[in-house]
Amino acid sequence: MASTDNAATSLRAAWIAHAQANPLVAWGLLGTLLIVLFLLGASGYSAFENNEQSNIRYALLGGTAGFATTALGALMAIVLRNISVRTQDSMLGFAAGMMLAASSFSLILPGLEAARELWGSGPAAAATVVVGLGFGVLLMLGLDYFTPHEHESAGAFGPEHRRISRVWLFVFAIILHNIPEGMAIGVGFAEGDMHVGLPLATAIAIQDIPEGLAVALALRSIGVSAWRAVLIAAASGLMEPLGALVGLGISSGLAIAYPVSLGLAAGAMIFVVSHEVIPETHRNGHQTPATVGLMAGFAVMMFLDTALG
């Protein structure tokens, strides 16, 4: 535990050093994050201004259900104690597979459908989601730029620091992904139709169980204590009720923000899985169990997304 805390402290110091050495990039990244927060806040305000109280209540309840099931999934990680490196790589592979499937079936496909309804054109719909994908990649590139790499300082930042960096980027990508999931719930309840909102909220809540487990397992794989991993994973689910309010606001405001946000979350997750997680799971010579874990995770999430969606 002490080594993990020391690594996290060194990681924070490295971020500060990068920001001081590259102020323009740092301010650009901060500006992007502030714009995203502003859009979320404005959409939330629009939700309260332009929707009935019953719709707001239903959306919040649906989003809270997603948070609760995320916490439930995270609690399953408590039974895991001492984890071998091979098992760690398999668990990370499983989490990566789940996120790849979620990107495809929970984010990109619904984003294309929403954009097609908005524009009435297939190419325009694809372009809208691609713009979102691009924003997601740019956001993660900016975060990755401030993450210490092994070659930068062999004495201060070794493989353990790099593994921690990769997992935290992975966790951040999942947090991003929870926002458009909540947005989907909010959009589902925007017209007050329980026949639309309730099944959608139920499906997303069930899918959040393995997602909460995936976050907790990823954190456990880098030495985070069981209860701390559970708390962080559960906290990631708080983005669901926030996203539900944003979805309500978007339904009566800036409609294009919905498919773009879905693309952004998908781009962020695909980038992290390819750029960080898969290389980490293959670094220790456990390519086969990591790949099997990835395929299993993809299959589980694909089944949940398609069978319950």
ABEGO torsion letter per residue (X at the ends): XAAAAAAAAAAAAAAAAAAAABAAAAAAAAAAAAAAAAAAAAAAAAAAAABBAAAAAAAAAAAAAAAAAAAAAAAAAAABBBBBAAAAAAAAAAAAAAAAAAAAAAAAAAAAAAAAAAAGBAAAAAAAAAAAAAAAAAAAAAAAAABBBAAABAAABBAAAAAAAAAAAAAAAAAAAAAAAAAAAAAAAAAGBAAAAAAAAAAAAAAAAAAAAAAAAAAAAAGBBAAAAAAAAAAAAAAAAAAAAAAAAAAABBAAAAAAAAAAAAAAAAAAAAAAAAAAAAAAGAAAAAAAAAAAAAAAAAAAAAAAX
